[in-house]
Amino acid sequence: MKYKIGFTAAISEEDTIESAPVITAPRSNEAKKSVVQIHFPTRNMTLAYYNDKFDLRRGDLVYVDGKLEGLRGRVVDVAYNFKIKLSKYQRVIALVDTDVHGTFHLAGSHFVTFDREALPQCKARTWFKAPDAEDEEYVSGTSDEGAFALDNLKDMKISSEIAERGHEYYIENRVRYICIDGTKGYAIVEGTEAYEVEFEYAGGMISKLICGCFCSYNCKHEFAAMLQLRETLEIIEKNYAAEYAKTGYFAAVCKGTLFNFAIDGKEAGSITL
């Protein structure tokens, strides 16, 4: 039996849950200077920061500069009446875009969408990683050597220890996000930090598989991503083949991840079941 979840800005008496909250006014594009209290769960700390770039609200997820740069925090309080000495305060440098609009279908442990605009790679990345600094440089290399069939992951030629650990990551739903656009694939696998996995997929074959971790060989993050990809494609083929064929695109996001980012902390909005 098929179900779908739709996130929408419109409220329908027939389609939405009875307790659907009232939609508030849209966020302003203009920055509102404020001093915000931000909680960082990984450090169990709440600190004050100066904001002059965004219209921040309670529940927003942000990144800051200073000693906690790179860690995601949640705004727990906003003050607009203040007088501070700027040299004493670090600043908010990025606001995480958690607005999601589109139709998501059930796909095992994940939700899947075939709409490129619903949850694109660039948006999902900010849920886990701070924006790159302007002077940040990347160097990568890829080769068709080591290509393998997705239905035969033994050809990845990884050790039993790596395979076992990657399987644990897969079972624990650490593949938070995975997508394919044409032949280009991308995944976010969360370990000690969020790692980005890139690959190409065509004709059942995986090639140019790389991970942003420090391993110089096929790693547990890659193996977990391949297991999740195989499961997701099997579900799509069984239930949503026409939708996938129409767009040549899918993005799958872990159920808990979608709710943690798109719903948790929001004071208003609606979901359709």
ROVOBA-224569 format. One record per residue (C-alpha): residue number from 1; z, x, y; residue in one letter; chain. Coordinates in pm, 1 decimal. Each point is the difference from the previous one (the first is absolute). Example, Ala and Ser with C-alpha at 12.3 -4.5 7.8 and 13.67 -1.06 7.14 Angstrom:
residues 2
R	resi	zz	xx	yy	resn	chain
R	1	780.0	1230.0	-450.0	A	A
R	2	-66.0	137.0	344.0	S	A
end
This chain:
residues 273
R	resi	zz	xx	yy	resn	chain
R	1	0.0	0.0	0.0	M	A
R	2	-93.8	136.9	342.5	K	A
R	3	215.3	0.0	309.9	Y	A
R	4	-43.7	145.4	342.1	K	A
R	5	220.8	80.7	291.1	I	A
R	6	-138.9	-28.1	348.9	G	A
R	7	162.0	138.9	311.9	F	A
R	8	-102.2	-198.6	302.4	T	A
R	9	84.2	-66.8	361.0	A	A
R	10	-64.6	-371.9	-43.9	A	A
R	11	245.0	-239.0	-161.6	I	A
R	12	-128.3	-272.6	-228.5	S	A
R	13	234.6	-276.6	-109.1	E	A
R	14	-170.7	-11.0	-338.0	E	A
R	15	-23.2	372.3	-70.5	D	A
R	16	307.5	166.8	143.5	T	A
R	17	355.6	0.7	-122.0	I	A
R	18	228.7	-254.8	164.4	E	A
R	19	212.4	264.4	167.6	S	A
R	20	-294.3	174.0	164.1	A	A
R	21	123.4	136.5	334.7	P	A
R	22	-165.3	-80.9	327.2	V	A
R	23	-250.6	256.7	122.2	I	A
R	24	106.4	175.2	318.0	T	A
R	25	-218.7	131.4	279.2	A	A
R	26	-221.2	295.1	-95.7	P	A
R	27	115.5	352.9	73.4	R	A
R	28	-88.4	131.5	342.2	S	A
R	29	-246.9	287.8	20.8	N	A
R	30	196.4	137.2	292.6	E	A
R	31	285.1	243.1	-62.9	A	A
R	32	350.4	-112.9	94.4	K	A
R	33	237.5	280.8	82.1	K	A
R	34	310.3	-26.1	-214.8	S	A
R	35	277.4	183.8	-176.1	V	A
R	36	-5.5	-93.5	-366.8	V	A
R	37	243.7	46.9	-283.8	Q	A
R	38	-185.7	114.4	-312.2	I	A
R	39	140.6	6.5	-351.5	H	A
R	40	-129.6	263.3	-243.7	F	A
R	41	87.6	-118.7	-352.4	P	A
R	42	-80.4	332.3	-169.6	T	A
R	43	266.8	166.4	214.4	R	A
R	44	222.1	-305.5	48.5	N	A
R	45	2.6	70.9	372.6	M	A
R	46	-50.1	-217.4	308.6	T	A
R	47	-98.1	182.1	318.6	L	A
R	48	-118.8	-89.2	350.4	A	A
R	49	-351.5	86.7	120.6	Y	A
R	50	-196.2	-52.0	318.3	Y	A
R	51	-318.4	-205.7	-22.0	N	A
R	52	-270.7	-15.4	264.0	D	A
R	53	-310.1	-49.1	-219.0	K	A
R	54	46.5	-331.8	-177.8	F	A
R	55	127.9	-355.4	27.3	D	A
R	56	271.2	52.4	-261.6	L	A
R	57	194.9	-275.6	-172.6	R	A
R	58	281.3	-13.6	-251.5	R	A
R	59	-135.7	53.0	-348.5	G	A
R	60	-285.7	226.8	107.6	D	A
R	61	-62.5	313.6	-205.0	L	A
R	62	-53.1	314.9	203.5	V	A
R	63	-24.5	378.0	-7.2	Y	A
R	64	174.0	228.1	248.7	V	A
R	65	-10.8	359.9	114.4	D	A
R	66	281.5	248.4	-27.3	G	A
R	67	203.8	92.0	-307.2	K	A
R	68	-89.9	-321.8	-183.0	L	A
R	69	-372.9	34.3	59.6	E	A
R	70	-195.9	-127.2	-298.3	G	A
R	71	271.2	-241.7	-112.4	L	A
R	72	-62.2	-371.7	33.4	R	A
R	73	269.5	-205.1	174.1	G	A
R	74	58.0	-364.6	81.3	R	A
R	75	85.5	-128.2	347.5	V	A
R	76	332.9	-184.5	-15.4	V	A
R	77	62.5	-54.7	371.2	D	A
R	78	-197.8	14.6	325.6	V	A
R	79	147.5	44.1	350.2	A	A
R	80	-209.5	-45.7	313.7	Y	A
R	81	278.6	55.3	256.4	N	A
R	82	88.5	367.8	-1.7	F	A
R	83	17.5	322.2	195.7	K	A
R	84	-23.8	318.0	-205.9	I	A
R	85	-61.7	371.3	38.0	K	A
R	86	-330.0	56.3	-180.8	L	A
R	87	90.6	354.2	-105.7	S	A
R	88	270.7	-152.8	-220.4	K	A
R	89	-233.9	-231.0	-193.0	Y	A
R	90	-278.3	42.6	-253.6	Q	A
R	91	-284.7	-253.4	7.9	R	A
R	92	-170.6	-253.9	-219.2	V	A
R	93	-347.0	139.2	-73.7	I	A
R	94	-157.3	-258.3	-233.0	A	A
R	95	29.6	-367.9	-88.2	L	A
R	96	-87.4	-94.8	-358.8	V	A
R	97	-253.9	-282.8	-19.8	D	A
R	98	147.8	-244.2	-252.0	T	A
R	99	-206.2	-304.0	99.6	D	A
R	100	-193.6	-114.5	-304.9	V	A
R	101	-257.1	-280.6	3.7	H	A
R	102	-207.3	-97.7	-300.3	G	A
R	103	3.2	-130.8	-353.9	T	A
R	104	176.3	195.5	-273.1	F	A
R	105	-34.9	-86.7	-369.3	H	A
R	106	256.6	69.6	-268.7	L	A
R	107	-90.1	308.1	-206.8	A	A
R	108	286.7	93.4	-228.3	G	A
R	109	256.3	206.5	189.1	S	A
R	110	-224.1	0.2	307.7	H	A
R	111	-181.4	-232.1	235.6	F	A
R	112	-372.1	59.9	40.7	V	A
R	113	-235.0	-88.0	283.2	T	A
R	114	-376.8	31.5	30.8	F	A
R	115	3.0	-21.7	379.2	D	A
R	116	-42.7	337.7	171.9	R	A
R	117	185.8	-123.7	306.3	E	A
R	118	307.4	-132.1	-183.5	A	A
R	119	171.8	331.0	-76.2	L	A
R	120	-228.7	299.0	59.2	P	A
R	121	87.5	350.3	-105.1	Q	A
R	122	70.5	112.7	355.4	C	A
R	123	263.4	-270.2	44.8	K	A
R	124	165.6	49.1	-338.6	A	A
R	125	29.0	372.7	66.5	R	A
R	126	216.6	-56.4	308.2	T	A
R	127	245.2	-196.9	-211.4	W	A
R	128	92.5	323.0	-177.6	F	A
R	129	-107.6	293.7	214.4	K	A
R	130	44.1	82.3	365.5	A	A
R	131	-318.3	44.8	205.5	P	A
R	132	-138.0	351.7	-8.7	D	A
R	133	63.9	221.4	298.2	A	A
R	134	-302.7	63.4	219.2	E	A
R	135	-16.9	363.0	-112.4	D	A
R	136	39.5	-79.6	-371.3	E	A
R	137	-280.8	142.8	-213.1	E	A
R	138	-103.2	-81.4	-356.0	Y	A
R	139	-207.5	207.2	-238.1	V	A
R	140	-117.8	-137.8	-333.8	S	A
R	141	-250.1	77.1	-268.5	G	A
R	142	-146.9	-220.3	-270.6	T	A
R	143	-220.9	51.3	-302.2	S	A
R	144	-152.8	-215.4	-271.6	D	A
R	145	148.8	236.2	-256.7	E	A
R	146	270.3	-169.5	-203.3	G	A
R	147	-145.7	-349.3	30.7	A	A
R	148	132.6	-240.1	-262.6	F	A
R	149	-31.3	-359.8	-116.0	A	A
R	150	269.7	-232.7	130.2	L	A
R	151	38.7	-156.1	-344.8	D	A
R	152	69.7	342.8	-153.0	N	A
R	153	268.0	167.9	210.1	L	A
R	154	53.1	266.2	-266.8	K	A
R	155	-297.3	173.8	159.3	D	A
R	156	215.3	67.0	306.9	M	A
R	157	138.0	287.8	-208.2	K	A
R	158	354.9	-22.1	127.2	I	A
R	159	313.4	101.8	-186.4	S	A
R	160	206.2	-254.5	-188.9	S	A
R	161	285.5	56.7	246.9	E	A
R	162	-219.1	-84.0	300.4	I	A
R	163	-148.8	-299.4	-179.8	A	A
R	164	345.6	-129.8	-86.8	E	A
R	165	126.8	38.0	355.1	R	A
R	166	-315.7	-159.5	141.9	G	A
R	167	40.0	-290.5	-240.1	H	A
R	168	357.1	-46.5	124.9	E	A
R	169	-130.9	-11.8	357.0	Y	A
R	170	-252.0	-263.4	-106.5	Y	A
R	171	263.4	-210.2	-178.7	I	A
R	172	230.9	28.0	301.7	E	A
R	173	-281.7	-129.1	226.8	N	A
R	174	-0.5	317.7	205.9	R	A
R	175	-372.5	-46.6	58.8	V	A
R	176	70.1	-197.8	313.8	R	A
R	177	-362.4	-45.7	105.0	Y	A
R	178	-341.4	63.7	-150.6	I	A
R	179	-347.8	-93.8	115.4	C	A
R	180	-366.8	55.3	-75.5	I	A
R	181	-271.4	-38.8	260.9	D	A
R	182	-338.2	45.4	-164.2	G	A
R	183	57.6	319.3	-196.5	T	A
R	184	279.4	143.1	217.1	K	A
R	185	353.0	-41.5	-132.4	G	A
R	186	337.7	53.4	163.7	Y	A
R	187	360.5	-46.9	-110.3	A	A
R	188	350.7	53.3	131.7	I	A
R	189	251.2	111.1	-262.9	V	A
R	190	362.7	28.7	103.2	E	A
R	191	206.1	280.9	-147.6	G	A
R	192	235.5	221.3	198.2	T	A
R	193	-237.4	-100.9	280.9	E	A
R	194	-318.8	-202.6	23.5	A	A
R	195	-299.3	187.7	-140.8	Y	A
R	196	-362.8	-89.6	62.0	E	A
R	197	-241.0	2.9	-293.9	V	A
R	198	-376.4	-6.0	57.2	E	A
R	199	-280.0	-33.8	-253.3	F	A
R	200	-344.7	-137.7	-68.5	E	A
R	201	-68.4	-274.1	-252.7	Y	A
R	202	-344.2	-98.4	-127.7	A	A
R	203	-129.1	-122.2	-334.4	G	A
R	204	346.7	18.0	-151.5	G	A
R	205	32.0	368.9	87.7	M	A
R	206	258.7	169.1	221.4	I	A
R	207	-97.0	312.2	192.8	S	A
R	208	119.8	208.5	295.6	K	A
R	209	361.5	-93.8	-70.1	L	A
R	210	244.0	168.0	240.6	I	A
R	211	361.3	-50.4	107.3	C	A
R	212	185.8	103.9	312.0	G	A
R	213	288.4	152.2	-196.9	C	A
R	214	36.5	370.8	-61.8	F	A
R	215	-133.4	3.0	-356.1	C	A
R	216	-317.8	198.3	-61.5	S	A
R	217	-69.9	-204.2	-313.3	Y	A
R	218	-16.6	-369.5	-91.1	N	A
R	219	345.2	-137.1	76.6	C	A
R	220	228.4	-292.4	-81.3	K	A
R	221	-100.6	-179.2	320.6	H	A
R	222	-364.1	5.5	-101.3	E	A
R	223	77.4	-113.6	-354.0	F	A
R	224	211.9	-290.0	129.9	A	A
R	225	-279.7	-100.9	237.4	A	A
R	226	-255.3	1.9	-283.6	M	A
R	227	223.8	-218.5	-217.5	L	A
R	228	41.4	-246.7	286.2	Q	A
R	229	-371.7	6.3	74.7	L	A
R	230	-86.1	-73.4	-361.2	R	A
R	231	243.9	-291.4	-16.4	E	A
R	232	-117.5	-146.1	330.1	T	A
R	233	-368.0	20.9	-90.8	L	A
R	234	69.8	-171.2	-333.0	E	A
R	235	174.4	-286.7	179.8	I	A
R	236	-280.7	-24.5	255.7	I	A
R	237	-265.9	-6.9	-271.2	E	A
R	238	185.4	-277.3	-181.3	K	A
R	239	91.1	-216.8	298.5	N	A
R	240	-180.7	101.6	319.9	Y	A
R	241	-329.8	158.6	-101.7	A	A
R	242	-205.2	-213.1	238.8	A	A
R	243	220.9	82.2	300.3	E	A
R	244	-19.8	373.3	-70.9	Y	A
R	245	-375.0	-8.4	-58.7	A	A
R	246	-52.1	-177.3	330.8	K	A
R	247	169.8	265.5	214.7	T	A
R	248	3.0	313.7	-214.0	G	A
R	249	351.7	51.4	129.3	Y	A
R	250	355.8	-63.5	-105.7	F	A
R	251	344.8	106.4	114.4	A	A
R	252	305.4	-49.2	-216.9	A	A
R	253	351.8	25.8	138.2	V	A
R	254	326.1	-5.5	-192.3	C	A
R	255	166.6	-340.4	34.7	K	A
R	256	325.5	146.7	124.8	G	A
R	257	-182.2	221.0	248.4	T	A
R	258	-186.2	-292.7	152.9	L	A
R	259	314.3	-203.6	45.5	F	A
R	260	204.7	296.2	126.0	N	A
R	261	-251.2	77.9	273.2	F	A
R	262	-186.1	-323.0	79.1	A	A
R	263	296.0	-239.0	-24.1	I	A
R	264	337.2	177.4	6.1	D	A
R	265	134.3	37.2	352.0	G	A
R	266	-234.3	-262.7	147.1	K	A
R	267	168.0	-275.6	198.3	E	A
R	268	-298.7	-234.7	-0.8	A	A
R	269	-317.9	-63.1	-193.4	G	A
R	270	-109.4	-196.1	-305.3	S	A
R	271	-122.2	50.2	-353.0	I	A
R	272	-220.6	-228.3	-203.8	T	A
R	273	65.0	-49.9	-371.0	L	A
end
